[in-house]
Amino acid sequence: MSNITITFPDQSTRSFPAGVSTMEIAESIGPRLAKAAVAARIDGEIVDLTTCIDQNVDIEIITGDSELGHEVLLHSTAHLMAQSVKALMPDAKVTIGPAIDNRFYYDFDIDGTFSDEDLEKIEAKMRELSESDFTVNRLELSRNDALKRFKDMGETYKVEIIEQIDEKDTISAYSQDDFIDLCRGPHVPSTGKIKHFKLLSTSGAYWRGDENNTMLQRIYGTVFSSKKGLDEYLHNLEEAKKRDHRKLGKELDLFFFHSLSPASPFFTDKGAVIYNGLVSYMRELYQQYGYDEVISPQVFDMELWKQSGHYEMFIDNMFSMEMGEREFGLKPMNCPGHTLMYSHGLHSYRDLPMRMADFGRLHRFEKAGVLSGLTRVRSMVQDDAHIFCTSDQIGDEIRDLFEMVQKVYDTFNFKDLSIALSTRPEKALGDVKLWDKAETTLKDVLEKSNFEFTIDEGEGAFYGPKIDFHVKDALQRDHQLATIQLDFVLPERFKLKYIAEDGSEARPVMIHRAILGSLERFFGVYLEHCGGDFPLWLAPVQVTVLPVSDKVQEYAESLTQKLNAADLRVQLDDKADKIGAKIRQAELSKINVMLIVGEKEAEAGTVSVRRRHQGDLGAMDVSELIDLLKEEIKQRSS
């Protein structure tokens, strides 16, 4: 038998007999690797560990604790769950079960719904099947064979999927014991590899997401390669429930919703302090980075949206109305209006770049099924801006935006910034050559700035490619916030121009950018990130004065007035409660600074300072305290 050469990621090589499996290669390296292995990558393609190799290849053994390995575990556990459901409920019909962001789900057609008791039984059955360590086998079937097999099993949803596959295509499926399911794979080599899992919740879901189809029952679950990983994830889930912005918004009296204005938040006086604080912070940055703020209309004739392309591409998400013989639309975004503002005057190359910022209210008709507190609403404001510049200025402008993005996320204590370049979507406006030029330009700027980035194929805006910035919150959840979009299309559609240095007319480039994004969404994301513990500069109530008794009421009131005069947001808790109860209430309200005043403090003209999460800081002179707090606010310490 001839030998083949296997090259590993560190470029070392070893010789193996032709026909060696990837599992045998893992075992030859060591038992620890073989135990952790769930799949392999051969010449860039992810494959099962049972795959045999008969030629020279590059190979990487994929372990369950890696990102790719975790996805294999998630998908394999979805199959294990489906097998368990079928074992307990033979009449259940299985549909699809993908892996999604640290979780998996599987949709089933059953009579009724899944109860908590059902989940317990299904999870127990999964553990039984895991302990049985059934071999997972890959099958390759012709379309006709697959149709017959799944028809015989009564799996009508699988039959529907197969019928949409070309007759010439080979269909892959995976079996474990008596269970079989369609799947591209790869999967773990045996069910015994699946150990640390948990079923999380159930919900309803329409087949193929269409409300005209059958309502299915969905089970969510998760799995990790170690008990520690599972425990950490479950802990974060519980923490996420505590930090849910809808829960905190109600507890801290920041915002609410009303059925008479669906999915459009009402911000209370306390919520408005935070909201306006975000706007004020961005306005300060606009001064530093040379932006001019404008105000544009909210309602436009539909002719504008037809010219911009939104009527064609976005009309289902727009609020429209007829007034007389004209059709109007509430603006879902500012960019078309800003092209009108740009066109209002004549511009030369000396006027560029023009940086136009707008906090105008936007309206988008999001479907009820995707609405979610502040993170998906129908009425919103963005820290929106459009930069009109020459082609030669693109690089400098985007590099300044990189700096601005980093500064903002440092302020809000977001770490682990990552970047994705999103390219032309299937439904796009404009000439492909313009798209190619825009994509090449963004890629070149990223590379010259030495940024690592991934490519999100087909995820660009309909008028141009974009750079999206992702951050991790305190619970390590990923959020896409800032976006920079390069647009050659709208300037072309609106015939924008400037006078070039040689006196000729030239077309400007348009850069769309938002850093916080939707202020409503950022509010929700940040509220969960900080858990309602806002930094002093952003807190709705910065200081609470807590008199120990009525004897110091006059001093407490004068202290409150002095703090208020120093532009601190202060409240006086003069209820007849004991001081311990007042402190507890201040802690529940997540107030940063508590000033306790008794007769001793009143006589000395001082305060006893208590900081949330720090405890008692002792007595302090009032003027000195004010100076310290104002400096902390000025620095925007997080």
ZAGUDREN-323584 format. One record per residue (C-alpha): residue number from 1; x, y, z. Coordinates in steps of 0.2 Angstrom, whole numbers, plus 5000, padded with zeros to 4 digits. Layout:
NUM/X/Y/Z
...
END
This chain:
1/5000/5000/5000
2/5007/5017/4995
3/5009/5031/5008
4/5003/5049/5007
5/5009/5065/5015
6/4999/5074/5028
7/5003/5092/5031
8/4997/5100/5048
9/4993/5118/5052
10/5011/5121/5059
11/5017/5115/5042
12/5025/5099/5049
13/5022/5083/5039
14/5019/5065/5042
15/5017/5050/5031
16/5002/5038/5032
17/4995/5023/5022
18/4983/5029/5009
19/4965/5026/5015
20/4969/5032/5032
21/4954/5041/5041
22/4955/5058/5049
23/4951/5049/5066
24/4966/5038/5064
25/4977/5053/5061
26/4970/5061/5077
27/4973/5046/5087
28/4991/5045/5080
29/4994/5062/5087
30/4988/5058/5104
31/4973/5051/5114
32/4969/5069/5121
33/4967/5076/5104
34/4957/5060/5098
35/4945/5062/5113
36/4942/5081/5109
37/4941/5079/5090
38/4923/5081/5082
39/4928/5084/5064
40/4942/5089/5052
41/4947/5101/5039
42/4955/5094/5023
43/4961/5107/5011
44/4949/5120/5018
45/4934/5108/5018
46/4925/5103/5034
47/4923/5084/5034
48/4918/5070/5046
49/4931/5061/5056
50/4927/5045/5047
51/4933/5052/5030
52/4946/5042/5022
53/4961/5051/5013
54/4970/5043/4998
55/4981/5058/4992
56/4992/5071/4999
57/4982/5085/5009
58/4983/5098/5022
59/4973/5093/5037
60/4967/5102/5053
61/4959/5092/5067
62/4944/5101/5074
63/4940/5100/5092
64/4924/5104/5101
65/4931/5119/5110
66/4934/5128/5094
67/4921/5139/5085
68/4920/5127/5070
69/4919/5112/5082
70/4906/5120/5093
71/4895/5122/5077
72/4897/5103/5073
73/4892/5099/5091
74/4877/5110/5090
75/4871/5103/5074
76/4874/5085/5080
77/4865/5088/5096
78/4850/5094/5086
79/4849/5077/5078
80/4851/5069/5095
81/4836/5079/5101
82/4826/5075/5085
83/4830/5056/5088
84/4824/5058/5106
85/4808/5066/5101
86/4804/5053/5088
87/4808/5039/5101
88/4795/5047/5113
89/4783/5053/5101
90/4783/5042/5085
91/4769/5052/5077
92/4780/5068/5077
93/4786/5075/5060
94/4803/5082/5060
95/4807/5098/5049
96/4823/5107/5051
97/4836/5110/5065
98/4850/5122/5062
99/4864/5129/5074
100/4862/5147/5079
101/4874/5157/5090
102/4878/5145/5104
103/4861/5136/5102
104/4852/5125/5091
105/4834/5122/5088
106/4823/5109/5079
107/4805/5112/5073
108/4792/5098/5075
109/4774/5095/5069
110/4765/5088/5084
111/4748/5088/5091
112/4748/5101/5104
113/4763/5109/5112
114/4779/5104/5121
115/4777/5105/5140
116/4791/5107/5153
117/4788/5089/5158
118/4791/5084/5139
119/4807/5094/5139
120/4813/5084/5154
121/4809/5068/5146
122/4817/5072/5130
123/4833/5078/5138
124/4833/5062/5149
125/4831/5051/5133
126/4845/5061/5125
127/4857/5056/5139
128/4852/5038/5137
129/4856/5039/5118
130/4872/5048/5122
131/4877/5034/5134
132/4873/5021/5121
133/4886/5029/5110
134/4878/5025/5093
135/4889/5027/5078
136/4884/5041/5067
137/4885/5036/5048
138/4885/5047/5033
139/4874/5041/5019
140/4874/5047/5001
141/4857/5044/4992
142/4850/5047/4975
143/4835/5059/4975
144/4823/5045/4971
145/4830/5034/4985
146/4829/5048/4997
147/4811/5052/4992
148/4806/5034/4994
149/4814/5032/5011
150/4807/5048/5018
151/4790/5044/5011
152/4790/5027/5019
153/4794/5035/5035
154/4779/5048/5033
155/4791/5062/5035
156/4781/5074/5024
157/4792/5090/5027
158/4808/5081/5022
159/4799/5075/5006
160/4795/5093/5002
161/4813/5098/5005
162/4819/5083/4994
163/4806/5087/4980
164/4815/5104/4978
165/4832/5097/4975
166/4838/5093/4957
167/4835/5075/4952
168/4854/5074/4947
169/4860/5079/4964
170/4866/5067/4977
171/4858/5069/4994
172/4867/5067/5010
173/4859/5060/5026
174/4865/5054/5043
175/4859/5040/5053
176/4862/5035/5071
177/4854/5018/5077
178/4836/5019/5069
179/4836/5037/5066
180/4840/5046/5050
181/4839/5064/5044
182/4844/5074/5029
183/4860/5084/5032
184/4875/5091/5024
185/4886/5087/5039
186/4898/5085/5046
187/4893/5077/5062
188/4902/5069/5077
189/4907/5051/5074
190/4896/5044/5088
191/4883/5050/5100
192/4894/5047/5115
193/4904/5063/5110
194/4888/5073/5115
195/4889/5075/5134
196/4886/5093/5140
197/4869/5099/5134
198/4854/5107/5140
199/4836/5110/5133
200/4832/5128/5135
201/4814/5133/5130
202/4800/5130/5117
203/4790/5141/5106
204/4779/5141/5091
205/4786/5144/5073
206/4778/5143/5056
207/4785/5131/5043
208/4797/5141/5032
209/4793/5156/5042
210/4777/5159/5032
211/4761/5163/5043
212/4751/5154/5030
213/4759/5138/5034
214/4757/5125/5048
215/4762/5131/5065
216/4776/5120/5072
217/4783/5118/5089
218/4801/5123/5091
219/4813/5117/5105
220/4829/5127/5109
221/4844/5119/5116
222/4863/5121/5119
223/4878/5110/5120
224/4897/5113/5125
225/4912/5102/5124
226/4915/5104/5143
227/4904/5105/5158
228/4913/5122/5163
229/4907/5129/5146
230/4889/5124/5148
231/4889/5130/5166
232/4896/5147/5161
233/4883/5149/5147
234/4868/5144/5158
235/4875/5157/5171
236/4875/5170/5157
237/4858/5166/5152
238/4851/5168/5170
239/4861/5185/5170
240/4854/5190/5154
241/4836/5188/5161
242/4841/5199/5175
243/4848/5212/5163
244/4834/5211/5150
245/4832/5229/5145
246/4813/5227/5145
247/4813/5222/5163
248/4826/5235/5169
249/4817/5248/5159
250/4801/5245/5169
251/4810/5243/5186
252/4820/5259/5184
253/4806/5269/5176
254/4815/5273/5160
255/4803/5269/5146
256/4787/5260/5141
257/4776/5255/5126
258/4758/5258/5123
259/4746/5249/5111
260/4740/5265/5103
261/4757/5268/5096
262/4764/5250/5093
263/4783/5247/5094
264/4786/5266/5097
265/4794/5269/5114
266/4789/5282/5127
267/4804/5288/5136
268/4800/5294/5154
269/4809/5309/5161
270/4823/5298/5168
271/4824/5289/5151
272/4825/5305/5142
273/4840/5310/5152
274/4850/5295/5146
275/4843/5297/5128
276/4848/5316/5128
277/4865/5312/5136
278/4869/5300/5121
279/4864/5314/5109
280/4874/5327/5118
281/4890/5316/5118
282/4889/5313/5099
283/4886/5332/5096
284/4902/5335/5106
285/4911/5323/5094
286/4903/5331/5079
287/4912/5347/5084
288/4929/5338/5086
289/4927/5329/5069
290/4920/5343/5059
291/4902/5339/5056
292/4888/5351/5053
293/4871/5346/5060
294/4856/5349/5049
295/4837/5346/5051
296/4827/5338/5037
297/4808/5334/5035
298/4800/5318/5040
299/4788/5317/5026
300/4792/5317/5007
301/4783/5314/4991
302/4785/5296/4985
303/4794/5303/4970
304/4809/5305/4981
305/4809/5287/4987
306/4806/5281/4969
307/4822/5291/4963
308/4832/5285/4977
309/4827/5267/4975
310/4819/5265/4992
311/4801/5263/4984
312/4808/5248/4974
313/4818/5240/4987
314/4810/5246/5004
315/4792/5250/5001
316/4785/5236/5012
317/4794/5243/5027
318/4788/5261/5024
319/4773/5270/5031
320/4764/5278/5017
321/4749/5290/5015
322/4739/5299/5002
323/4735/5317/5004
324/4725/5324/4990
325/4731/5317/4974
326/4749/5314/4980
327/4757/5299/4989
328/4769/5303/5003
329/4780/5292/5014
330/4787/5294/5032
331/4806/5294/5030
332/4814/5277/5035
333/4831/5285/5033
334/4839/5302/5030
335/4850/5299/5015
336/4838/5304/5001
337/4834/5320/5010
338/4852/5324/5013
339/4855/5323/4994
340/4842/5337/4992
341/4851/5347/5005
342/4868/5344/4996
343/4860/5349/4979
344/4853/5365/4987
345/4869/5375/4983
346/4884/5374/4971
347/4899/5366/4978
348/4918/5366/4973
349/4931/5354/4977
350/4936/5366/4991
351/4919/5363/5000
352/4923/5345/5001
353/4922/5334/5012
354/4904/5340/5018
355/4899/5331/5034
356/4881/5332/5037
357/4874/5325/5053
358/4855/5323/5057
359/4846/5317/5072
360/4829/5316/5062
361/4816/5304/5068
362/4814/5289/5056
363/4799/5277/5054
364/4800/5259/5048
365/4786/5247/5047
366/4794/5232/5055
367/4783/5216/5056
368/4776/5211/5072
369/4786/5195/5073
370/4803/5203/5074
371/4798/5217/5086
372/4808/5216/5102
373/4808/5230/5115
374/4820/5244/5111
375/4831/5233/5100
376/4818/5232/5086
377/4806/5247/5085
378/4795/5256/5072
379/4800/5274/5077
380/4818/5278/5080
381/4832/5291/5079
382/4850/5287/5073
383/4866/5296/5075
384/4866/5297/5057
385/4878/5307/5045
386/4882/5308/5027
387/4899/5313/5021
388/4900/5320/5003
389/4918/5319/4997
390/4930/5316/4982
391/4936/5299/4978
392/4954/5304/4984
393/4946/5309/5001
394/4938/5292/5005
395/4953/5284/5014
396/4956/5299/5026
397/4937/5300/5030
398/4935/5282/5034
399/4951/5282/5044
400/4944/5296/5054
401/4928/5286/5057
402/4938/5271/5063
403/4946/5283/5076
404/4929/5290/5081
405/4921/5272/5082
406/4935/5267/5094
407/4933/5282/5105
408/4914/5280/5107
409/4915/5261/5111
410/4929/5265/5124
411/4918/5277/5132
412/4904/5264/5134
413/4916/5251/5139
414/4913/5239/5125
415/4928/5227/5121
416/4932/5215/5108
417/4928/5226/5093
418/4927/5216/5077
419/4925/5221/5059
420/4915/5213/5044
421/4915/5220/5026
422/4898/5216/5018
423/4897/5215/4999
424/4884/5217/4986
425/4867/5209/4990
426/4857/5199/4977
427/4845/5214/4976
428/4855/5229/4973
429/4854/5245/4964
430/4867/5252/4952
431/4880/5246/4940
432/4891/5231/4945
433/4906/5241/4941
434/4902/5254/4953
435/4899/5241/4966
436/4916/5233/4962
437/4925/5250/4964
438/4916/5253/4981
439/4920/5236/4988
440/4939/5237/4982
441/4940/5254/4990
442/4933/5248/5007
443/4944/5233/5007
444/4960/5243/5002
445/4956/5255/5017
446/4954/5241/5029
447/4970/5233/5024
448/4980/5249/5024
449/4974/5252/5041
450/4980/5235/5047
451/4963/5229/5053
452/4958/5211/5053
453/4941/5209/5045
454/4929/5195/5039
455/4919/5196/5023
456/4900/5194/5024
457/4895/5190/5006
458/4879/5198/5000
459/4875/5207/5016
460/4878/5225/5010
461/4865/5239/5009
462/4856/5239/4992
463/4865/5255/4987
464/4883/5250/4993
465/4895/5239/5002
466/4898/5243/5020
467/4909/5240/5035
468/4900/5234/5051
469/4907/5235/5068
470/4903/5221/5081
471/4906/5222/5100
472/4904/5210/5114
473/4894/5215/5129
474/4896/5210/5147
475/4889/5193/5144
476/4900/5190/5128
477/4885/5192/5116
478/4888/5199/5099
479/4880/5216/5094
480/4882/5224/5077
481/4882/5243/5080
482/4892/5255/5070
483/4891/5255/5051
484/4901/5264/5037
485/4893/5262/5019
486/4901/5268/5004
487/4889/5274/4990
488/4892/5278/4972
489/4874/5274/4967
490/4864/5288/4976
491/4875/5302/4970
492/4873/5295/4952
493/4854/5293/4954
494/4852/5311/4961
495/4865/5318/4948
496/4875/5326/4962
497/4890/5336/4957
498/4904/5348/4962
499/4916/5359/4952
500/4933/5350/4951
501/4950/5359/4952
502/4951/5359/4933
503/4934/5368/4932
504/4925/5352/4926
505/4910/5344/4934
506/4913/5329/4944
507/4902/5317/4955
508/4905/5316/4973
509/4905/5300/4983
510/4893/5298/4998
511/4898/5289/5014
512/4884/5284/5025
513/4888/5282/5044
514/4881/5279/5061
515/4891/5274/5076
516/4878/5271/5090
517/4866/5266/5076
518/4848/5268/5081
519/4848/5277/5098
520/4833/5266/5104
521/4843/5250/5100
522/4859/5256/5107
523/4849/5262/5123
524/4843/5244/5125
525/4860/5235/5121
526/4869/5247/5133
527/4856/5245/5147
528/4859/5226/5147
529/4878/5229/5145
530/4879/5239/5161
531/4865/5231/5169
532/4857/5247/5173
533/4872/5253/5183
534/4875/5269/5172
535/4891/5279/5174
536/4889/5295/5183
537/4889/5306/5168
538/4874/5297/5160
539/4864/5292/5176
540/4847/5299/5177
541/4849/5303/5195
542/4867/5306/5200
543/4866/5309/5218
544/4853/5306/5232
545/4853/5315/5248
546/4847/5304/5263
547/4844/5313/5279
548/4844/5302/5295
549/4830/5311/5303
550/4819/5326/5302
551/4831/5336/5313
552/4843/5338/5298
553/4829/5341/5286
554/4834/5360/5283
555/4853/5355/5280
556/4848/5341/5268
557/4837/5353/5258
558/4851/5366/5257
559/4863/5353/5252
560/4851/5347/5238
561/4850/5365/5232
562/4869/5367/5232
563/4871/5351/5222
564/4858/5356/5210
565/4866/5373/5207
566/4882/5364/5203
567/4872/5355/5188
568/4871/5338/5197
569/4856/5328/5195
570/4850/5326/5213
571/4835/5320/5223
572/4831/5321/5241
573/4823/5306/5250
574/4814/5315/5264
575/4802/5300/5267
576/4800/5295/5285
577/4809/5278/5282
578/4824/5273/5292
579/4841/5276/5284
580/4844/5258/5281
581/4828/5257/5270
582/4833/5273/5261
583/4850/5265/5257
584/4842/5249/5251
585/4830/5259/5240
586/4844/5269/5232
587/4853/5253/5229
588/4838/5246/5220
589/4836/5262/5210
590/4855/5260/5205
591/4859/5277/5211
592/4878/5280/5210
593/4881/5292/5224
594/4872/5292/5241
595/4875/5306/5253
596/4870/5302/5271
597/4868/5317/5283
598/4865/5316/5301
599/4867/5329/5315
600/4886/5326/5315
601/4887/5330/5296
602/4875/5345/5298
603/4886/5353/5312
604/4902/5350/5302
605/4895/5355/5285
606/4900/5338/5278
607/4892/5323/5270
608/4895/5304/5273
609/4898/5297/5256
610/4892/5280/5250
611/4896/5274/5232
612/4886/5260/5224
613/4897/5244/5223
614/4911/5253/5234
615/4902/5255/5250
616/4905/5268/5263
617/4919/5281/5258
618/4918/5291/5274
619/4915/5310/5278
620/4919/5323/5264
621/4918/5341/5262
622/4904/5346/5251
623/4914/5358/5239
624/4927/5345/5238
625/4914/5331/5233
626/4906/5342/5220
627/4923/5345/5212
628/4927/5327/5212
629/4910/5322/5204
630/4911/5335/5191
631/4928/5330/5186
632/4922/5312/5185
633/4907/5318/5174
634/4919/5328/5163
635/4930/5313/5160
636/4915/5302/5156
637/4923/5288/5167
638/4914/5272/5164
END
